[in-house]
Amino acid sequence: MGQNKKYQLTKIVRKIAVWPVLFYQYGISPLFPSSCRFTPTCSEYTKQAILKHGLFKGSKLSAKRISKCHPWGGSGFDPVP
């Protein structure tokens, strides 16, 4: 497989992997009051991490971020590395 085709396939897989996050952002999240303590929100962070780092590393970064979401966790600006 050529390098360009492999790159295009990787981009497609990343975009498909983000669909559940988009479903949550547009279908489920609006039904509840906003309560996120981080900027960007955890769902936006997950979307950016997967698009930037791929499915596996992006999911790992997302899980780490979500694990900080508790009363004694942090808050504020926390961008995707």
N, C-alpha and C positions, 0 to 999 in steps of 0.2 A: 504494500500500500504506500502510495506517495506521501511525502511529508505534509503537503497541503491538504490532502484528503483526510489524513489522520487528525490534523488540526481542526478541520471543519467538523468531523465526527465528534471530537472532544467538546467543541462548542455546543453542538446539538444535544449531547448527553447532559451537559451542565444546565442548559435551558429547560430540558425536560425534568431534571431533578428539582428544579425550582417550582414546578407546578403546584405541589402540595402547599408550599409556603404561600403562593399567590392565592390559592383557594382559601387558606386561613385568613390572609390579609383582607380579602374582599368579600368573603362569604361568612366567616365566623366572627372575626374581630370586631366588626361594626356593631354586633349585637350586645357587646359588653362595654362598660365604661373603661376609658383609658387609665391604666395604672402602672405603666412601665416607668421605671426609675432611671433607665439608661437612654442615651441618645447615641446612635439610632436604636430603635426598638429591637427587641430580640428577633422578631421575625424579619425585619429589614436587615439586621446583622447576618442572620442565617442566609438570606438571599444573596447578599454581597459576598459572603465568605465562599459559598458554593460557586458562584460565578467567577470569582477571582482565583480560588485555590483548588477547585475541583470538588467532586462529591465526597471523597473520603476525608481529606484534610479539612475541607469546609465544614463537614458534619462534626468533626472532632472539635474544631474551634467553636462551633455553635453550641455543642454540649457543654463545653467549658464555660461559655458565657451564660447559658441558662442555669448552670449549677450555682452561679453567683447571685441568682435572682431569689433572694430570701431576705427576711427582715434585717439580718446582720451582715448582708453582703454589701457590695459597693453601689455606687450610683454615679451619674454624670456622663460625660462624653467618653465613649469607649469604641473607637473605630476599629475596623477590620485591619489587622496588621498586613 
